[in-house]
């Protein structure tokens, strides 16, 4: 299949690249949920609070999709849901700080983004994506190692 078109030295990275691709698709869906949630909440609670609430909604969506699709082979039956959710929240804390830091900074520094929130959300999503993938792969959606 596709392996014949990829240099042999890179073939070993195909599973990781596929998982990252799925993670990116989930992130794109999460971005849409984030944007819709922000648009829904902003008039009720204000732009900055809405941005924080929307992150929680989108993050929850992403956890579910990643659990049942991106990382389906390594965690559904091995990890208790509430334990995994807790690890997910903690692992995504650096990504949250980067993501919402960028969003809130853009709202403050670039007035256009207060009207076109999609710009700030795209920048925040891009900023937090790589650290979220790394931490989710290592600490949230991983295969349990056997005890000695």
C-alpha positions in Angstrom: 0.0 0.0 0.0 1.3 3.4 1.0 4.5 1.9 2.5 5.9 1.4 -1.0 5.9 5.2 -1.6 7.6 6.0 1.7 11.3 5.6 2.4 12.0 2.6 4.5 13.5 4.7 7.3 10.1 6.5 7.7 7.9 3.4 7.5 8.3 2.8 11.3 6.7 6.2 11.9 3.5 5.5 9.9 1.4 4.4 12.9 2.4 7.6 14.8 1.7 9.7 11.7 -1.7 8.1 11.2 -2.5 8.7 14.9 -1.5 12.3 14.6 -3.6 12.7 11.5 -6.7 11.3 13.4 -5.8 13.6 16.3 -5.8 16.5 13.8 -9.2 15.5 12.5 -10.6 15.3 16.0 -9.0 18.7 16.7 -10.7 20.2 13.6 -14.1 18.9 14.9 -13.1 20.3 18.3 -12.3 23.6 16.8 -15.8 23.8 15.3 -17.4 22.9 18.6 -15.2 25.5 20.3 -16.3 28.2 17.8 -20.0 27.3 18.1 -19.8 27.2 21.9 -18.0 30.6 22.0 -20.6 32.0 19.7 -23.4 30.6 21.8 -22.0 31.7 25.2 -20.4 35.1 24.4 -23.6 37.2 24.6 -24.6 35.6 27.9 -21.3 35.7 29.8 -19.0 37.9 27.8 -16.2 37.1 25.4 -13.5 36.1 27.8 -15.6 33.8 30.0 -17.2 32.4 26.9 -13.8 31.5 25.6 -13.0 29.5 28.8 -16.3 27.7 28.8 -16.1 26.9 25.1 -12.7 25.3 25.7 -14.2 23.0 28.3 -17.0 22.0 25.9 -14.6 21.4 23.0 -12.1 19.6 25.2 -14.7 17.2 26.4 -15.8 16.6 22.8 -12.1 15.9 21.9 -11.6 13.5 24.8 -14.6 11.4 23.8 -13.6 11.3 20.1 -9.9 10.6 20.8 -10.9 7.8 23.3 -13.2 6.1 20.9 -11.4 6.8 17.6 -7.9 8.1 17.6 -6.6 6.0 20.5 -9.3 3.2 20.3 -6.7 0.4 20.3 -5.0 1.3 23.6 -7.4 2.5 26.2 -11.1 1.9 26.2 -11.1 -1.3 28.2 -7.9 -0.8 30.1 -8.6 2.6 31.8 -11.4 3.6 34.0 -13.3 6.5 32.3 -13.0 8.9 35.3 -9.3 8.2 35.8 -8.6 8.8 32.1 -10.7 12.0 32.1 -8.6 13.3 35.1 -5.4 12.5 33.3 -6.7 14.2 30.2 -7.5 17.4 32.0 -4.1 17.5 33.7 -2.2 16.5 30.5 -4.0 19.2 28.6 -3.3 22.0 31.1 -0.1 23.2 29.3 -2.1 23.1 26.0 -4.9 25.0 27.6 -2.6 27.7 28.8 -1.0 28.0 25.4 -4.3 27.8 23.5 -6.4 30.2 25.6 -3.3 32.4 26.3 -3.1 33.0 22.6 -6.8 33.5 22.2 -7.1 36.0 25.1 -4.0 37.9 24.1 -5.3 38.3 20.6 -8.7 39.5 21.9 -6.8 42.1 23.9 -4.2 43.1 21.3 -6.0 42.8 18.0 -9.5 44.2 18.1 -10.4 42.5 14.8 -10.4 39.1 16.6 -13.1 40.2 19.0 -15.4 40.4 16.0 -13.9 37.6 14.0 -13.3 35.2 16.9 -12.4 32.4 14.4 -9.0 34.0 13.8 -8.1 33.9 17.5 -9.4 30.4 17.9 -7.5 29.0 15.0 -4.3 30.5 16.3 -4.9 29.1 19.8 -5.7 25.7 18.4 -2.6 25.6 16.3 -0.5 26.8 19.3 -1.6 24.0 21.6 -1.9 21.1 19.2 1.5 19.6 19.3 1.9 19.6 23.1 -1.6 18.2 23.5 -0.8 15.3 21.2 2.5 14.5 22.9 1.0 14.6 26.4 -2.1 12.7 25.4 -0.1 10.0 23.8 2.3 9.6 26.7 0.0 10.1 29.7 -3.6 9.7 28.8 -4.1 7.3 25.9 -1.4 4.8 26.4 -1.2 1.1 26.8 -0.7 0.1 30.4 2.7 -1.4 31.0 2.7 -4.8 32.6 3.8 -5.0 36.2 7.1 -6.7 36.9 
